């Protein structure tokens, strides 16, 4: 057969790009994480299928299953048991478990472990789709706590304790609360206050910390702030392969049911390659000098305050006034989020950073882009990114005109996802959306990333939600879910 995937991957890797997205290893070797990519990774600009096959052959030599002499992730007795015991010591948990199908499997196991069919749970409305999926599969009743929209940036803020208290008072029969902290944009909630509140009602607290696998090594994880279960995607911000994650449980009473449901929602054929990579990632992070990385990061963030047309999401860098602390957001400083002065959209900013400067971002929102930084980012990496931003900022009008000229001369909207950007098709989707006002959503509607629902099944298509969906469609993002 024609090897479309191998061909596409090697062609993509053949172009030199700066990696500002997951996975957290940034395609660098772990032994030299903080070196510039092209130096540390022996970057030659040439990747081919032959090299890929040689790599796969090497990997195959270590690819084994649960045979005598090894161990079983679902019933560990030897090496995996010892490794997971070491995890618990490093993280200070009752137990920690490797996950081989991402945080999604961990989230589903966690919810199933604390909520029986027919139980009620409280969910932050900006939770990942996996939370909604397990609630549906498990037959759970769900009520929602809504994070505010930040007026400066137009993104979802943290879960406020007082808002959650109101929901808990109205739903004292709920058995658990599930929130996301940090969010895709790096917004942190006050987990200490939230956990105290949740436990006062006799409920369990599950924190989706998928974007915060680095936080335990910076003293900021929900693990140490009272959460009962915390799920982290190692691959997002630590040097570990895509699909690797970890689950932490602090309450010994939950552990038996949790182990049962981990076996339900994880593959029965876990990869030893992934297990070895996760073990190494945690070992590396636990010995890492995060202060050196934070110094590089903070110097970069400070320089970005000098930009005039690009705004860094920061307490002291708002579009209204960059000289005053007008924002009360609690942020994970490792998450880099830029907003552009109108009329530049998030999708256009993502495209410019990629095609003009070779900086590949993690995602774009309606008016912003998200870049993932990890301790693998070197001083040279930050310098190149800042130089790109500086050039874009200094020549802002030129790039705005370039976008307008491209859109006017073709039937394509200038977005990252050009396969979805045919103007005629977009207008048909928009007309369909406009006709949905007042109707009930027959499906969950969202864009990915980030995978949080804009409309849940049963919600009404309000004018506000329709306008939000239209903004996403105009920027070329594909809507997931049926619009009927």
Buried (B, 14 or more C-beta within 10 A) or exposed (E): EEEEEBEEBBEEBEEEBBBBBBBBBBBBEBEEBBBBBBEBBEBEEEBBBEEBEEEEEEEEEEEEEBEEEEBBBBEBEEBBBEBBEBBBEBBEBBBBBBBBBBBBBBBBBBBBBBBEEEBBBBBBBBBBBBBBBBBEEBEBEBBEBBBEEBEBBEBBBBBBBEBBBEBBEEBEEBBBBBBBBBBBBBBBBBBBBBBBBBBEBEBBBBBBBBBBBBBBBBEBBBBBBBBBBBBBBBBBBBBBBBBBBBBBBBBEEBBEBBBEBBBEBBBEEBBBBBBEBBBBBBBBBBEBEBEEBBEBBEBBBEBBEEBEBBBBBBBEBBEEEBEEEEBEBBBBBBBBBBBBBEEBBBBBBBBBBBEBBEBBBBBBBBBBBBBBBBBBBBBBBBBBBBEBBBBBBEBBEEBBEBBEEBBEEEEBBBBBBEEBBBEEEBEEBBEEBEEBEEEEBEBBBBBEBBBBBBBBBEBEBEEEBBEBBBBBBBBBBEBBBEBE
